[in-house]
Amino acid sequence: MCNTMSKTVSGFSKLNKIEKIDWLISNFFNNDEKVAKCLAQYWNSNKILQDLHDDFIENTISNFYMPFAIAPNFVINGKDYTIPMTIEESSVVAAASLVAKFWSTRGGFKATVISTVKIGQVHFMFEGNKIALQNYFSSKKEGLFKVTEEITKNMKKRGGGILDIELRDKTAELNNYYQLHVTFETADSMGANFINSCLEAIANEFENEGIQIVMSILSNYVPDCLVRAEVSCKVNELYAENSALFAQKFVQAVQIANAEPHRAVTHNKGIMNGVDAVVLATGNDFRAIEAGAHAYAAKDGQYKSLTNATIENGIFKFWIEVPLALGTVGGLTKLHPLSKLSLQLLGNPSAKELMEIIAVAGLAQNFAALRALTTTGIQKGHMKMHLTNIIKQLGATESEKQFLINYFENKTVTHNAVVEAYNKLVGDK
């Protein structure tokens, strides 16, 4: 049982949800009953659904809601899509929707999966003769495949499995450090559990008195699980006025992100606004996607843009290449009701098709940001979207909200300006 006199606790996981909340409120919120009410108001009234959510992770005490939205009018490889997005940042969904409509009349987005290879590694230490280690590996390699047959048989039926196992000498980076570098095809699953199970079986078979296994784990850096998405049109179709100038500034903005890491990080963060929103909505692991994408952005030794743009012979082209290890089966994809719905909305895509869709979402987000930055500036559109959030924080009535929205229709939105306008409105009343 827990001790409410101390902020350390034993046996916490054995407490039920109410007991956990009681301990929390007693130790951190001075027994404030409003905290319990706040947590409880986000519970689902459907007990079965709430139990499902409680079991996703440990020590759950409530649900944390994120907006679930849709961005219509995407045309990808000639097919119409409405894309689900889960994100809290204002203007992201609006920007994606506007860009989707813009490119739908200019040929839409083209996307291609370049490769789908995923990676896992057995990390080990060996102090003996390198040639002896290589000979040992050569003698064991066939057995390493064989020991995973029970694990891989179902994956093989779906076209996946272990592609290759290599012995890599990493002693130049760390004394006595070697690895078994294993490549996988995981079909429509993200494959983390499959890969890790295979690696542990391989490690157990490979280990001997001279080989000390340190760890066996998949890598979230997947430069060979790669997708490309692009758009293109005539330069004069990009802007109503000054097309050549603004197209040139757009390309220069991408070039700056390739030259300056400080800009590249923010540039790529905007891309991930679009990517992460769809990754979350479809029940995939956005932390793994983020880590892999940012590592790929630094693959040449300097952190750079994930997108590129050119103008050649009067044609503007804008594209992205990004690693995306995704799944449409397993994990939350078939467990979370909204993730299942998201995949249904997308036409129950394969993992490859989902890679294309999510790459397009990232490209669309970046296009919206760069177009705004090189023309009107980023704050004009963003603060318009943020206006309603500021009004809500002020506690404005519905009529006051409408007045303020109309008032700022052709004015610059800042937090101070909205507060000042609201105070004047209330004072005048």
C-alpha positions in Angstrom: 0.0 0.0 0.0 1.0 3.6 -0.5 2.0 5.9 2.3 0.2 9.2 1.9 2.7 10.9 4.2 5.5 10.4 1.7 5.8 11.2 -2.0 7.5 7.9 -2.6 5.3 4.9 -2.9 5.5 1.1 -3.0 3.0 -1.2 -4.8 1.6 1.7 -6.8 0.8 -0.4 -9.8 -1.4 -2.7 -7.7 -3.7 0.2 -6.7 -6.9 0.7 -8.8 -7.4 4.0 -10.7 -9.3 5.7 -7.9 -6.7 4.8 -5.3 -3.9 6.1 -7.6 -5.8 9.4 -8.0 -6.4 9.7 -4.2 -2.6 9.2 -3.6 -1.8 11.8 -6.3 -4.2 14.4 -4.9 -3.2 13.8 -1.3 0.5 14.2 -2.1 0.6 16.8 -4.8 -2.6 18.8 -4.8 -3.5 19.4 -1.1 -6.6 17.1 -1.4 -8.2 19.5 -3.9 -11.4 17.8 -5.1 -11.3 19.8 -8.3 -8.3 17.8 -9.5 -10.3 14.6 -9.3 -13.2 16.2 -11.2 -10.8 17.4 -13.9 -9.4 14.0 -14.4 -12.8 12.2 -14.4 -14.4 14.6 -16.9 -12.1 13.1 -19.6 -13.1 9.5 -18.9 -15.2 7.9 -21.5 -18.7 7.0 -20.4 -18.4 3.8 -22.3 -16.7 1.5 -19.8 -15.5 -0.9 -22.4 -13.9 1.9 -24.4 -12.4 3.4 -21.3 -10.9 0.1 -20.2 -9.3 -0.3 -23.7 -7.6 3.1 -23.3 -6.6 2.3 -19.7 -4.8 -0.8 -20.9 -2.7 1.0 -23.6 -0.1 2.0 -21.0 0.6 1.7 -17.2 -0.8 3.8 -14.3 -3.5 5.6 -16.4 -5.6 8.0 -14.5 -7.4 9.8 -17.4 -7.4 10.5 -21.1 -5.5 13.4 -22.7 -7.5 14.6 -25.7 -5.9 15.8 -28.9 -7.9 17.3 -31.7 -8.7 14.9 -34.5 -9.2 16.7 -37.8 -9.4 16.0 -41.5 -7.7 17.7 -44.5 -9.7 17.2 -47.7 -8.8 17.6 -51.4 -5.5 15.8 -51.6 -4.8 14.2 -55.0 -2.0 11.7 -54.8 -1.0 9.6 -57.8 -4.3 10.5 -59.4 -6.3 9.3 -56.4 -8.4 11.5 -54.1 -7.7 11.4 -50.4 -9.1 13.1 -47.2 -6.3 12.8 -44.7 -6.8 12.4 -40.9 -4.6 14.6 -38.7 -4.1 14.6 -34.9 -2.4 17.7 -33.7 -2.8 20.6 -31.3 -1.1 23.4 -33.2 -3.4 25.9 -34.9 -3.1 26.5 -38.7 -1.5 23.1 -39.5 -4.7 21.5 -40.8 -5.9 24.7 -42.5 -2.6 25.0 -44.3 -2.6 21.4 -45.4 -6.1 21.7 -46.7 -5.4 24.9 -48.6 -2.2 23.4 -50.2 -4.1 20.3 -51.1 -6.7 22.3 -53.0 -4.0 24.4 -54.6 -2.2 21.4 -56.0 -5.3 19.5 -56.9 -5.7 21.8 -59.9 -2.1 21.5 -60.9 -1.7 17.8 -61.3 -1.7 16.8 -57.7 1.1 15.1 -55.7 3.2 12.3 -57.1 4.7 9.9 -54.6 6.9 6.8 -54.9 8.3 4.3 -52.3 12.0 3.9 -53.1 12.7 1.1 -50.7 11.3 -0.6 -47.5 14.3 -2.2 -45.8 14.4 -2.0 -42.0 17.4 -2.5 -39.8 18.2 -4.3 -36.5 21.5 -4.9 -34.8 23.1 -7.3 -32.3 25.8 -5.3 -30.5 28.7 -7.3 -29.0 32.2 -7.1 -27.7 35.0 -9.4 -28.9 38.7 -9.1 -27.9 40.1 -12.0 -30.0 41.4 -12.4 -33.5 39.3 -10.7 -36.2 39.9 -13.4 -38.8 38.8 -16.0 -36.3 35.6 -14.0 -35.7 34.9 -13.7 -39.4 35.4 -17.5 -39.8 33.1 -18.1 -36.8 30.4 -15.9 -38.3 30.7 -17.6 -41.7 30.2 -21.0 -40.1 27.2 -19.7 -38.0 25.4 -17.6 -40.6 23.1 -20.3 -42.0 22.2 -21.3 -38.4 21.3 -17.8 -37.6 18.7 -17.8 -40.3 17.5 -21.2 -39.2 17.1 -20.3 -35.5 14.6 -17.6 -36.5 12.4 -19.8 -38.8 9.6 -20.2 -36.2 9.5 -16.4 -35.7 9.7 -15.5 -39.4 7.3 -18.1 -41.0 4.2 -16.0 -40.8 6.1 -12.9 -42.0 7.4 -14.9 -44.9 3.9 -15.7 -46.0 3.2 -12.0 -46.3 6.4 -11.4 -48.4 8.6 -10.3 -45.5 11.4 -11.8 -43.4 15.2 -11.5 -42.8 17.0 -10.2 -46.0 20.6 -10.5 -44.8 22.9 -10.7 -41.8 26.3 -9.0 -41.9 29.2 -9.0 -39.5 30.4 -5.4 -39.1 33.7 -4.3 -37.5 33.2 -1.2 -35.5 36.5 -1.3 -33.6 37.6 2.0 -35.2 34.8 3.7 -33.3 35.0 1.7 -30.1 37.5 -0.8 -28.9 36.4 -4.4 -29.3 33.0 -3.4 -30.6 31.3 -5.4 -33.4 27.8 -5.9 -34.6 25.6 -8.2 -36.5 23.8 -5.8 -38.9 20.5 -7.4 -39.9 18.1 -6.2 -42.6 14.4 -6.9 -42.7 11.3 -6.6 -44.8 8.2 -6.4 -42.6 5.4 -6.0 -45.2 2.5 -4.0 -43.8 3.6 -4.1 -40.1 6.0 -1.6 -38.6 7.8 -4.7 -37.3 9.4 -3.6 -34.1 8.4 -6.7 -32.0 9.1 -9.0 -34.9 12.6 -7.5 -35.5 13.5 -7.5 -31.8 12.4 -11.1 -31.4 14.5 -12.2 -34.4 17.5 -10.3 -33.0 17.3 -11.9 -29.6 17.1 -15.4 -31.1 20.1 -14.6 -33.4 22.1 -13.2 -30.4 21.5 -16.3 -28.3 22.6 -18.6 -31.1 25.7 -16.5 -31.9 27.0 -15.9 -28.4 30.0 -17.9 -27.1 32.7 -17.6 -24.4 34.6 -15.0 -26.4 31.6 -13.0 -27.6 29.9 -10.8 -25.0 26.5 -9.7 -26.2 25.7 -6.2 -25.1 22.2 -5.7 -26.5 19.9 -6.6 -29.4 17.6 -3.9 -30.7 16.0 -2.5 -33.9 17.2 0.8 -35.3 14.9 3.7 -35.9 17.3 5.1 -38.4 16.0 3.5 -41.6 17.6 5.3 -44.6 16.6 2.4 -46.9 12.9 2.6 -45.9 12.5 5.7 -48.1 9.7 7.5 -49.9 9.7 10.5 -52.3 6.8 12.9 -52.9 6.8 15.9 -55.3 4.8 18.6 -57.0 5.6 20.6 -60.1 4.0 23.2 -62.3 4.9 26.2 -64.5 6.4 29.1 -62.5 3.6 31.4 -63.7 1.0 29.1 -62.1 2.5 29.4 -58.7 1.5 33.0 -57.8 -1.1 35.5 -59.1 1.6 38.3 -59.2 5.4 38.4 -59.4 5.5 34.6 -60.0 9.2 34.5 -61.1 10.3 36.6 -58.1 8.4 34.6 -55.5 9.3 31.3 -57.0 13.0 32.3 -56.8 12.6 33.3 -53.2 10.9 30.0 -52.4 13.9 28.1 -53.9 16.3 30.3 -52.0 14.4 29.6 -48.8 15.1 25.9 -49.3 18.7 26.6 -50.2 19.1 28.5 -46.9 17.7 25.6 -45.0 20.4 23.4 -46.7 23.1 25.9 -45.8 22.1 26.9 -42.3 21.3 24.2 -39.6 19.5 26.7 -37.3 17.0 27.4 -40.1 17.0 23.7 -41.2 15.8 22.5 -37.8 12.8 24.9 -37.9 12.2 24.1 -41.5 12.0 20.4 -40.8 10.0 20.9 -37.7 7.3 22.3 -40.0 7.5 19.3 -42.2 7.0 17.1 -39.2 3.9 19.0 -38.2 2.3 17.4 -41.2 4.0 14.0 -40.9 3.4 13.5 -37.1 -0.2 14.5 -37.4 -1.0 11.7 -39.7 1.4 9.3 -38.0 -0.5 9.9 -34.7 -3.9 9.6 -36.3 -3.1 6.2 -37.8 -1.7 4.8 -34.6 2.0 4.8 -35.6 5.0 5.8 -33.6 5.8 9.4 -34.2 8.9 9.4 -31.9 10.5 6.8 -34.1 9.6 8.6 -37.2 10.9 11.9 -35.8 14.2 10.3 -34.8 14.7 8.6 -38.1 13.8 11.7 -40.2 16.2 14.0 -38.3 19.0 11.5 -38.5 18.4 11.3 -42.2 18.5 15.1 -42.5 22.1 14.9 -41.1 23.3 11.9 -43.2 25.8 14.1 -45.1 27.5 15.3 -41.9 25.5 18.5 -41.6 21.8 18.9 -40.7 19.9 20.0 -43.8 16.4 20.4 -45.2 14.4 17.2 -46.0 12.9 19.0 -49.0 14.4 20.5 -52.1 13.2 22.8 -54.9 14.4 23.8 -58.4 13.4 26.0 -61.3 14.4 24.7 -64.6 13.1 25.7 -68.1 10.2 27.6 -66.4 9.1 24.6 -64.4 9.0 24.8 -60.6 9.6 21.5 -58.8 9.4 20.8 -55.1 10.0 17.4 -53.4 10.8 15.5 -50.3 12.7 12.3 -49.6 12.1 11.0 -46.1 12.5 7.6 -44.3 9.2 6.4 -42.9 9.0 3.0 -41.1 5.2 2.6 -40.8 2.6 -0.1 -40.2 -1.0 -0.7 -41.1 -1.3 -3.8 -39.0 -0.3 -4.5 -35.4 0.1 -2.1 -32.5 -2.5 0.6 -32.1 -3.4 0.6 -35.8 -6.0 -2.1 -35.2 -6.7 -1.4 -31.5 -7.4 2.3 -31.2 -10.9 3.0 -32.6 -9.9 6.3 -34.2 -6.7 4.8 -35.7 -8.8 2.1 -37.3 -11.2 4.8 -38.6 -8.3 6.8 -39.9 -7.0 3.9 -42.0 -10.6 3.2 -43.3 -10.8 6.9 -44.3 -7.6 6.4 -46.3 -9.0 3.3 -48.0 -7.2 0.8 -45.8 -3.8 1.5 -47.4 -0.8 -0.8 -47.5 2.2 0.3 -45.5 3.8 1.6 -48.8 0.7 3.6 -49.7 0.6 5.1 -46.1 4.3 6.1 -46.6 3.3 8.0 -49.7 0.4 9.7 -48.0 2.4 10.8 -45.0 5.3 12.1 -47.1 2.8 14.2 -49.1 1.4 15.6 -45.8 4.9 16.7 -44.8 5.6 18.2 -48.2 2.3 20.1 -48.2 3.0 21.5 -44.8 6.4 22.7 -45.9 5.0 24.3 -49.1 2.5 26.2 -47.0 5.1 27.5 -44.6 7.6 28.5 -47.3 5.0 30.2 -49.4 3.8 32.2 -46.4 7.4 33.0 -45.2 8.5 34.4 -48.6 5.4 36.4 -49.2 3.1 37.7 -46.4 5.1 36.3 -43.5 4.2 33.4 -41.3 2.5 35.3 -38.5 -0.4 36.7 -40.5 -2.1 33.4 -41.2 -0.9 31.8 -38.0 -2.2 34.5 -35.7 -5.6 34.6 -37.5 -6.0 30.9 -36.6 -4.7 31.6 -33.1 -7.2 34.4 -32.6 -10.0 32.1 -31.5 -7.8 30.6 -28.8 -6.9 34.0 -27.4 -10.6 34.9 -27.3 -11.4 31.7 -25.4 -8.7 32.4 -22.9 -10.4 35.8 -22.2 -13.7 34.1 -21.5 -15.6 36.1 -24.2 -19.2 35.4 -24.9 -20.4 34.2 -28.3 -21.4 37.7 -29.3 -18.1 39.2 -28.1 -16.2 36.4 -29.9 -18.0 37.2 -33.2 -17.3 41.0 -32.7 -13.6 40.4 -32.2 -13.3 38.0 -35.2 -15.0 40.7 -37.4 -12.9 43.4 -35.8 -9.6 41.7 -36.7 -10.6 40.7 -40.2 -8.2 43.2 -41.8 -6.0 43.9 -38.8 -2.8 42.4 -37.5 -3.5 39.9 -34.7 -1.3 40.0 -31.6 -2.1 38.8 -28.1 -1.9 42.3 -26.7 -4.0 43.8 -29.5 -6.8 41.2 -28.8 -6.7 41.8 -25.1 -6.9 45.5 -25.6 -9.8 45.2 -28.0 -11.6 42.9 -25.6 -11.1 45.1 -22.6 -12.4 48.1 -24.6 -15.4 46.1 -25.8 -16.3 45.0 -22.3 -15.6 48.5 -20.9 -17.9 50.1 -23.5 -20.7 47.8 -22.4 
